[in-house]
Amino acid sequence: MVALGDIKIGQVVRSKAGRDKGRFFIVVAVEGNRVYIADGDLRRVEAPKKKNIKHIQVTNHVVEKIAEKIKKGQNLSNKEFRRELQALGYWGDNST
């Protein structure tokens, strides 16, 4: 079971349930026992998906560049999310 304290903004997570099952996302916010996630494609930065923490699997990767931008309140682009997920190998054929 994932503890809420283990999840950080900018962390890469994998969806375990729902129509987005198997896809990788980046955490953009943590609220209560839910996280808001986006990948820049299916879930855009402008409208992140609210997901219960029991429906995600946490990875060891944290995208510091995106985490810093979120904490500073800077604008994020969907392209940045896709680029970072690709660089870590969580995009395309490898992601499922």
Secondary structure, 3 states (H helix, E strand, C coil): CCCHHHCCCCEEEEECCCCCCCCEEEEEEEECCEEEEECCCCCCCCCCEEEEHHHEEEEEEECHHHHHHHHHCCCCCHHHHHHHHHHCCCCHHHHC
